[in-house]
Amino acid sequence: MIKLEKVKKTYDTGEAKVDALKGIDLHIKKGEIFGIIGLSGAGKSTLIRCINMLDAPTEGKVYVDGEDMTAMNASELRAARKHIGMIFQHFNLLSSATVYDNIAFPLRLDNTKEDKIKDKVMSLLKLVGLEDKANHYPSELSGGQKQRVGIARALANDPKILLCDEATSALDPQTTKSILDLIYIINQKLSLTVVVITHEMQVIKEICDRVAVIENGVIAESGSVLQVFTNPQKNITKEFISALLSNELPVAFRGGEIVQEYVEGSYLLLRLTFIGENADDPVLAGMIRACPVECTMLFGNLDEIQKVPFGRMIVGIMGDEDGIYKAISYLSEQDLKLEVIGYVKRNDSSAR
């Protein structure tokens, strides 16, 4: 549906040239919700503007629904953009126009007849849950309601693609969830291809099928959301995920020296990740029965990613060197991902 080939974008500031994109290759499938995540300045907003050619690439090709957008003239681009809706972080509504007129705006630009405009606007208001707000002005709406108007306006011309540029960044967590739920419903109901730009991993986790992590103008890592969450390869990806999944050691173990060699009287800290049906298996109970070690669970949570159970915990085990070796061997044979953090002594003063 969307294909980028070796896309580069360079801005000439007058004093220097800035390479915002440095050869992006990306393929977004028809009907999926694809997330692009990166820090501020990573190039994600430039990337999404290259998809609809609001920013023309310096080099490379952009294909949308099989058409080469970079080869189009201005008239052809205007026609192609009718099939690409876009919603923004700060809503971009006309403050002097009613909700109805904001949604009708792109239809009137396209010289659509007023009776058809009315039918379309009212159906979109129903879709986004704002049937009773047609005659209100943006100043009378909450942030979530404004974004719902922005979504309805983006859908007015029956686009095939919906681009979401930090669409929930200005919203509180509860409203963010309601907007993400709406985007998911629209994706399912209208079979739209959705591209979500964000700096929040929670947004990716909530609704996306696949994700690309962009850093310094290049794609650092990409894959299914489940794959990237459970087996991140790059430091930037691990940083994003750590915002949701704690990598920090419990208080009682912070500040102590972590070593990889066995130290008598120290705990060996392990990070365990469970995926799928085995996420709630009693692995630790089995390990304790099979191995002469003590075990304490320091952190744990159970969640779902793309409707697949996903569990994660940090445990500490203590025993003699042979017992710990047997415990590691036992865990290595289970259906989980095992990461050895290292040996560290408990700081009992932290409890006082």
C-alpha positions in Angstrom: 0.0 0.0 0.0 2.8 2.4 1.0 6.4 1.8 -0.1 9.4 4.1 0.4 12.6 3.3 -1.4 15.9 5.0 -0.3 14.1 8.1 0.7 16.3 11.0 1.7 15.3 14.5 2.8 17.9 17.3 3.3 17.0 20.8 4.5 19.2 23.7 3.6 19.1 26.2 6.4 21.3 28.6 4.7 24.1 28.0 7.2 24.2 24.3 6.9 22.5 21.3 5.3 20.5 19.0 7.7 19.9 15.4 6.7 16.5 14.7 8.2 16.1 11.3 6.4 19.1 9.3 5.4 17.8 6.5 3.0 14.5 5.2 4.4 13.2 1.8 3.0 9.8 1.0 4.3 6.8 -1.1 3.3 3.4 -0.6 4.9 0.7 -3.2 4.1 -2.8 -2.5 3.1 -5.2 -2.4 6.0 -2.7 -2.5 8.8 -2.0 0.0 11.6 1.7 0.8 11.3 3.5 2.8 14.0 6.6 4.9 13.5 8.2 5.9 16.8 11.2 8.1 17.6 12.5 10.9 19.7 12.0 14.6 18.9 14.2 15.4 15.9 14.5 11.7 14.8 12.8 12.4 11.4 9.4 10.8 12.0 7.3 13.9 11.1 9.4 14.5 8.0 8.8 10.9 7.1 5.0 11.1 7.3 5.0 14.4 5.3 7.0 12.6 2.6 4.3 10.0 2.3 1.7 12.6 1.3 4.3 14.7 -0.4 3.8 17.8 1.7 7.6 17.5 1.9 9.1 16.2 -1.3 12.0 13.8 -0.8 15.4 15.1 -1.9 16.1 11.6 -3.2 14.2 8.3 -3.5 10.7 7.1 -4.4 7.4 7.1 -2.6 4.7 4.8 -3.8 1.1 4.9 -2.5 -1.4 2.3 -3.8 1.0 1.5 -6.6 1.4 5.1 -7.8 4.8 6.9 -7.8 4.0 10.1 -5.8 7.4 11.6 -6.6 6.7 11.5 -10.3 3.4 13.4 -10.1 2.8 17.1 -11.1 1.0 19.5 -8.8 -2.4 18.7 -10.2 -1.9 15.0 -9.9 -0.7 15.3 -6.3 -3.8 17.3 -5.3 -5.9 14.5 -6.7 -3.8 11.8 -5.0 -3.9 13.6 -1.6 -7.7 13.3 -1.5 -7.2 9.6 -0.8 -4.9 10.4 2.2 -6.5 11.8 5.3 -4.3 13.4 8.1 -5.0 14.2 11.7 -2.7 16.4 13.8 -1.5 16.9 17.3 -3.1 20.3 17.7 -6.3 19.5 15.8 -5.9 22.4 13.2 -9.6 23.2 13.3 -11.1 26.5 11.9 -11.9 28.4 15.1 -14.6 30.5 13.4 -16.4 27.5 11.9 -18.8 25.1 13.6 -18.1 21.4 14.0 -20.3 20.8 11.0 -18.5 23.3 8.8 -15.1 22.1 9.8 -16.0 18.6 8.6 -17.7 19.9 5.5 -14.7 22.1 4.6 -12.8 19.6 2.4 -16.0 18.5 0.7 -16.8 22.1 -0.2 -13.3 22.6 -1.6 -14.1 19.6 -3.8 -17.4 21.3 -5.0 -19.6 18.5 -3.5 -23.3 19.2 -3.5 -24.7 20.4 -0.2 -27.2 17.6 0.2 -24.4 15.1 -0.2 -22.3 17.1 2.2 -25.1 17.0 4.8 -25.4 13.2 4.6 -21.7 12.7 4.8 -21.1 15.0 7.7 -23.9 13.6 9.7 -22.7 10.0 9.2 -19.2 11.0 10.2 -20.5 12.8 13.3 -22.3 9.6 14.3 -19.1 7.5 13.6 -17.0 9.7 16.0 -19.8 10.1 18.6 -20.5 13.8 18.2 -24.0 13.9 16.7 -25.1 16.5 19.3 -22.1 18.8 18.6 -22.8 19.7 15.0 -23.5 23.4 15.7 -20.8 23.9 18.4 -17.6 25.8 17.9 -14.1 24.4 18.6 -13.8 26.7 21.7 -16.8 24.8 23.2 -15.2 21.4 22.9 -12.8 19.4 25.0 -9.5 18.3 23.6 -10.8 14.8 22.9 -13.8 16.2 21.1 -11.7 18.5 19.0 -9.6 15.5 17.9 -12.8 13.6 17.0 -13.7 16.5 14.7 -10.2 16.3 13.2 -10.7 12.6 12.6 -14.1 13.1 11.0 -12.7 15.9 8.7 -9.8 13.6 7.7 -12.4 10.9 6.7 -14.6 13.3 4.7 -13.2 12.4 1.3 -13.2 8.6 1.9 -9.4 8.2 2.1 -7.7 4.9 1.7 -4.9 6.0 4.1 -5.1 7.8 7.5 -1.9 9.5 8.7 -1.8 10.4 12.4 0.9 12.8 13.4 1.2 12.7 17.2 -2.6 12.7 17.3 -2.8 11.9 21.0 0.2 13.8 22.4 -1.9 16.8 23.6 -4.4 14.6 25.4 -4.7 13.1 28.9 -4.3 9.3 29.2 -8.0 8.5 29.5 -8.8 10.6 26.4 -5.8 9.2 24.6 -7.2 5.7 25.1 -10.6 6.7 23.7 -9.1 8.2 20.6 -6.9 5.2 20.0 -10.0 3.0 20.4 -11.8 5.1 17.8 -8.8 4.9 15.4 -8.8 1.1 15.8 -12.6 0.9 15.1 -12.2 3.1 12.0 -9.4 0.9 10.8 -11.5 -2.2 11.2 -14.8 -0.7 9.9 -13.5 1.2 6.9 -10.5 -1.1 6.1 -8.2 1.9 6.2 -4.4 1.7 6.2 -3.3 3.8 9.2 0.1 5.2 9.9 0.7 6.4 13.5 3.6 8.8 14.3 4.4 9.0 18.0 7.0 9.2 20.7 5.0 7.1 23.1 5.4 3.3 23.2 2.1 2.9 24.9 0.4 4.2 21.7 2.2 1.6 19.7 1.3 -1.2 22.1 -2.4 -0.2 22.2 -3.3 -0.4 18.5 -0.4 -1.0 16.1 0.3 -4.2 14.1 3.8 -3.4 13.2 6.3 -0.7 14.2 9.4 1.0 12.9 11.8 2.7 15.3 13.5 5.8 13.7 16.7 7.3 15.0 18.7 10.1 13.5 17.0 9.8 10.2 17.3 6.0 9.7 15.2 3.0 10.6 16.9 1.5 13.6 14.6 -1.5 13.9 11.3 -2.7 12.6 8.9 -5.7 12.9 5.7 -6.8 14.5 4.9 -5.1 17.8 5.1 -8.4 19.6 8.5 -9.1 18.2 9.9 -5.7 18.9 8.5 -5.6 22.5 9.7 -9.1 23.4 13.1 -9.0 21.7 14.3 -5.4 21.1 17.7 -5.3 19.4 18.7 -1.6 19.6 19.4 0.6 22.6 16.8 3.2 21.4 14.1 0.5 21.2 15.0 -0.8 24.7 14.7 2.7 26.0 11.2 3.2 24.6 10.1 -0.2 26.0 11.6 0.5 29.4 9.1 3.3 29.8 6.4 0.7 30.0 8.3 -2.4 31.3 10.5 -1.6 34.3 14.2 -2.5 33.8 15.2 -0.8 37.1 16.4 -3.0 39.9 14.3 -3.1 43.1 15.4 -0.6 45.8 17.0 -3.3 48.0 19.5 -4.0 45.2 20.2 -0.6 43.8 23.7 0.9 44.2 25.4 -2.5 44.8 28.1 -3.7 42.5 26.8 -6.2 39.9 29.3 -8.9 38.9 29.0 -11.9 36.6 31.0 -14.4 38.7 29.5 -16.4 41.6 29.7 -14.6 45.0 28.6 -16.5 48.0 25.8 -14.7 49.9 24.7 -12.8 46.8 21.6 -13.1 44.8 21.7 -13.9 41.1 19.2 -11.5 39.5 17.4 -12.8 36.4 14.9 -11.2 34.0 12.4 -13.6 32.7 10.0 -13.0 29.8 7.0 -15.2 29.0 5.1 -15.1 25.7 1.8 -16.8 24.7 -0.1 -19.5 26.5 2.8 -20.3 28.8 2.8 -16.8 30.3 1.0 -18.0 33.5 2.9 -21.3 33.9 4.2 -22.0 37.4 7.8 -22.0 36.2 9.3 -20.7 39.5 7.5 -23.3 41.6 8.9 -26.0 39.3 12.4 -24.6 39.6 12.3 -24.5 43.4 11.1 -28.1 43.5 13.8 -29.2 41.1 16.8 -27.1 42.4 18.3 -26.4 45.9 17.9 -22.6 45.7 16.0 -19.9 47.4 14.0 -17.6 45.1 12.4 -14.2 45.6 10.3 -12.4 43.0 11.3 -8.7 42.9 9.1 -7.5 40.0 6.4 -8.9 37.8 3.5 -8.0 35.5 1.2 -9.7 33.0 -0.1 -7.9 30.0 -1.3 -8.5 26.4 0.3 -7.4 23.1 -1.7 -7.9 20.0 -4.0 -10.2 22.1 -1.0 -12.4 23.0 -0.3 -12.8 26.7 3.0 -11.3 27.7 4.6 -11.7 31.2 7.8 -10.2 32.6 9.5 -10.6 36.0 12.7 -10.0 37.8 13.7 -12.7 40.3 16.6 -13.3 42.6 17.9 -16.7 43.4 20.4 -17.7 46.1 22.2 -20.9 46.8 25.5 -22.7 46.3 27.2 -22.5 42.9 26.0 -25.9 41.9 22.4 -25.2 42.9 22.4 -21.9 40.9 23.9 -23.7 37.9 21.1 -26.2 38.0 18.5 -23.5 38.3 19.8 -21.7 35.3 19.8 -25.0 33.3 16.2 -25.7 34.4 15.0 -22.2 33.3 16.9 -22.4 30.0 14.9 -25.5 29.1 11.5 -23.7 29.7 9.5 -21.8 27.1 10.7 -18.3 28.1 13.4 -15.8 27.5 16.1 -15.7 30.2 18.4 -12.8 30.8 21.1 -13.0 33.5 21.6 -9.6 35.1 24.3 -10.6 37.5 25.2 -11.2 41.2 24.5 -8.5 43.7 24.2 -8.4 47.5 21.0 -7.2 49.0 21.3 -3.7 50.6 19.3 -4.4 53.8 19.8 -0.8 54.9 17.3 0.3 52.2 14.5 -1.1 54.3 15.2 1.1 57.2 
